[in-house]
C-alpha cells in the first residue's frame, strides 16, 4: 500500500477535534513542523523512527517536535491498516510522558474504537 493510501484522521469529541484545536493554538512555525511530521508519518507509517515518533505503550505512539513552548507531542494510534488517528496533543515539560496525558489518549482511543 502506498503512502498516498494512508489516512491521518483526527479524533472527534462531540463536535470538536481536540488535536486540531491544539495545532491551531501553536504558532505558524510549529504548525509547519506538525504538518512535516504528518507527511513523514504517511511515508514511513509504523516504521517512522525516533526522533520523529516513538511507541509509548497501550497501542499508542507519539509524534515529536520541539517548539519554544517545549517538546510538542501528538499521541496517535493505528486503526486497521490505513488509518492513523490523532487523539491528543500537548506540550511536554518533563522527561517522562505524563501519565494523565497518556490516560486521556487511552480514553479517547477506547472511545474511538467503541464507535467505529
C-alpha positions as a printed NumPy array, in Angstrom:
array([[  0.   ,   0.   ,   0.   ],
       [  1.487,   3.375,  -0.984],
       [  1.68 ,   6.251,   1.429],
       [ -0.987,   8.054,  -0.636],
       [ -3.429,   5.395,   0.612],
       [ -2.62 ,   6.173,   4.242],
       [ -5.037,   8.459,   6.036],
       [ -4.398,  10.648,   9.046],
       [ -7.618,  11.407,  10.872],
       [ -8.427,  13.432,  13.95 ],
       [-10.331,  12.116,  16.927],
       [-13.65 ,  13.967,  17.22 ],
       [-15.199,  14.604,  20.615],
       [-18.759,  15.818,  20.178],
       [-18.33 ,  18.485,  17.533],
       [-14.726,  19.308,  18.491],
       [-11.383,  17.988,  17.42 ],
       [ -9.036,  18.449,  20.392],
       [ -5.89 ,  17.819,  18.326],
       [ -6.878,  20.285,  15.609],
       [ -7.638,  22.867,  18.301],
       [ -4.23 ,  22.22 ,  19.865],
       [ -2.441,  22.557,  16.499],
       [ -4.297,  25.81 ,  15.756],
       [ -3.1  ,  27.155,  19.128],
       [  0.55 ,  26.763,  18.047],
       [  2.399,  29.446,  16.13 ],
       [  2.74 ,  29.117,  12.349],
       [  6.281,  27.683,  12.545],
       [  5.181,  24.916,  14.914],
       [  2.166,  24.193,  12.713],
       [  4.526,  23.76 ,   9.75 ],
       [  6.647,  21.34 ,  11.803],
       [  3.494,  19.403,  12.675],
       [  2.454,  19.057,   9.034],
       [  6.   ,  17.987,   8.089],
       [  5.847,  15.244,  10.738],
       [  2.456,  14.13 ,   9.435],
       [  3.957,  13.773,   5.95 ],
       [  6.768,  11.652,   7.405],
       [  4.179,   9.551,   9.217],
       [  2.288,   8.979,   5.952],
       [  5.502,   7.945,   4.234],
       [  7.025,   5.688,   6.914],
       [  3.819,   4.745,   8.777],
       [  4.507,   2.405,  11.694],
       [  8.218,   2.362,  10.801],
       [  8.733,   6.079,  11.49 ],
       [ 11.833,   6.087,  13.719],
       [ 12.976,   8.226,  16.622],
       [ 13.435,  11.164,  16.869],
       [ 10.222,  11.662,  14.886],
       [  7.985,   9.135,  16.626],
       [  8.061,   6.629,  19.433],
       [  5.881,   3.793,  20.713],
       [  4.678,   4.689,  24.227],
       [  2.619,   1.593,  25.108],
       [ -1.117,   0.857,  25.176],
       [ -1.107,   0.777,  21.337],
       [ -0.176,   4.486,  21.302],
       [  2.627,   6.317,  19.541],
       [  3.788,   9.898,  19.818],
       [  4.978,  12.326,  17.153],
       [  7.713,  14.627,  18.46 ],
       [  8.816,  18.092,  17.565],
       [ 10.374,  20.916,  19.514],
       [  8.815,  24.324,  19.973],
       [  9.584,  27.406,  22.017],
       [  6.971,  26.198,  24.49 ],
       [  8.777,  22.885,  24.975],
       [  8.531,  19.434,  23.427],
       [  5.342,  19.148,  21.371],
       [  3.742,  15.7  ,  21.426],
       [  0.861,  14.339,  19.4  ],
       [ -0.392,  10.929,  20.57 ],
       [ -1.92 ,   8.629,  17.967],
       [ -2.741,   5.03 ,  17.163],
       [ -3.195,   2.941,  14.038],
       [ -6.677,   1.817,  13.042],
       [ -6.903,  -1.03 ,  10.557],
       [ -4.036,  -0.858,   8.084],
       [ -4.596,   2.53 ,   6.537],
       [ -5.567,   4.994,   9.278],
       [ -3.622,   6.809,  11.955],
       [ -5.907,   8.512,  14.461],
       [ -4.521,  11.577,  16.228],
       [ -6.099,  11.616,  19.684],
       [ -4.215,  14.099,  21.867],
       [ -1.719,  16.951,  21.637],
       [  0.179,  18.692,  24.412],
       [  3.405,  20.422,  25.386],
       [  5.645,  18.049,  27.303],
       [  7.676,  19.764,  30.009],
       [  9.185,  16.727,  31.74 ],
       [ 11.454,  13.844,  30.661],
       [  8.781,  11.186,  31.046],
       [  5.407,  11.078,  29.34 ],
       [  2.956,  12.478,  31.92 ],
       [  0.539,   9.713,  32.898],
       [ -2.517,  11.999,  32.861],
       [ -1.768,  12.908,  29.228],
       [ -1.407,   9.235,  28.313],
       [ -4.579,   8.277,  30.209],
       [ -6.545,  10.874,  28.246],
       [ -5.192,   9.463,  24.964],
       [ -6.037,   5.893,  26.054],
       [ -9.567,   7.023,  26.939],
       [-10.013,   8.733,  23.564],
       [ -8.658,   5.667,  21.736],
       [-11.146,   3.455,  23.591],
       [-13.978,   5.857,  22.774],
       [-12.992,   5.899,  19.099],
       [-12.815,   2.1  ,  18.875],
       [-16.202,   1.68 ,  20.576],
       [-17.798,   3.979,  17.995],
       [-16.112,   2.697,  14.802]])
